[in-house]
Amino acid sequence: MSARFAPTLRHDALDSLADRRLHRELAYVDGHWTAGDAGETFEVTDPATGESLAWVASLGEAETGRAIDAASAALSVWQAKLPQERAAVLRTWFDLIKAARDDLALLMTLEQGKPLQESLGEIDYAASFVEWYGEEARRVNAESVTSHLPGAEMMVRREPLGVVGLVTPWNFPSAMLTRKAAAALAAGCTVVAHPSSETPLSALALAELGERAGLPAGVFNIVTGDAATIVGALCADMRVRALSFTGSTEIGRLIASQCAPTMKRLVLELGGHAPLVIFDDADIDKAVRIAVDAKFATSGQDCLAANRIYVQRSIYGRFCEAYAARIDALKVGHGLEQGVEIGPLMHERAVRKVEEQVADALENGARLLSGGERDQAGSLFYRPTLLVDVPDSAAIMREETFGPVAAVTPFDTEAEVVARANATEYGLVAYVVTENGARQLRMGRALDYGMVAINRVKITGAPVPFGGVKQSGLGREGSRHGLEAFTELKYLCLDAA
């Protein structure tokens, strides 16, 4: 829905914000908060209740062009700053994010739906990228090359790539922005970012804090509005030298095709279809804890979520029984309620997809042990669900779920489960539970995924390269490699004869 700017119908929980200026409804372009040329807006709602949170500025192609103009004009000033000067601004931004942690988490829970404890964790995670890349800004060093030519000295430098476009998703609205933006800013690039229209408030709050931290006008721009229009303009503009996107593989392919004529650098973090492989030497309680965390964080709306759970046959029955009991105990409700572990799904399309996958699995012979229907908490809530004996032919074993449904199936041998786990176009992350050290190493090598987690779920963080293989993306985010993605190598050859 679109409308001219009008006073927002306020959600009662917004009154809990300690800093009301973090609740922004205007886009942020060239250091100014703007309603756009037409003054059009779109509504942001609480997915748990449907209540209105904001009417956010809906910008178009012309305003996106002006944001690129601003980023282009600011580039020479920002890249000319000493690394320690850029680092100081990022450090201040980090400090402000940490100080505003409670408010930022509240906004995230209201617009995204995840439990407040998860939102608090994401704010810490988001801040960590700003801190990390502020420190890495000092270490973008030149390297010397041993000359193969007489009388010549050689050097290789890393220079800022230029203006970069960032497109971020609704499931991690703060962390995905800082993981991209902090790396680009540390490298000396300027940024035009487009957040998901379902969760723009987190990005706009970060822009408010970035402005306070001293990011110069034009260096960090947030363009809200229609994704096709804004992202299309970013893809088409020659001045945008890189496009970093997190989202579905389908949209990633579309973006790659649209960027081809301008030969942009692409960093694509796309869909996942993670296997979780549990061997018969695993401790059942530990395996259940890992399976709950790997499947049900963010209500299953996570590209890292375990979508296919393979359990060795000799412990299969005991595992399924214990897993069902733990799933039945998960608390469903509004993310601001104490003890809630499962929030709403983002929209009706997500709920329908979950329903279709569950129905398809049952038609293909799976058994339902828990859940299997919408929850009484609200129309976008789906009960945590456990399907067992799920055949590989079921849709849920071939497609990403993005919902609180666990699909479990037995296996017999290591070779068998490796083949089944790798039989997908996706390759983001895989999980393994086994106490056998040699098997841990074998599985780490054999699984065709960009990341493999052994006997744990949490493996991400600012120091590590995040990304997948096959249809799960291009490039890496986080670590020094995430910063290098926003730099260009320049080779200098000096006549020293």
Helices and strands as residue ranges (DSSP letters): E 2-4, G 12-16, G 20-22, E 27-29, E 32-34, E 40-45, E 52-57, H 61-80, H 83-99, H 101-112, H 116-136, G 137-139, E 143-145, E 152-160, E 163-167, H 175-187, E 190-194, H 200-213, E 220-222, H 227-236, E 240-246, H 249-259, G 260-262, E 265-269, E 274-278, H 284-296, G 297-300, E 306-312, H 313-328, H 348-363, E 367-370, E 385-388, G 395-397, E 405-411, H 414-422, E 429-433, H 437-446, E 451-454, G 470-472, E 473-474, H 479-484, E 487-495
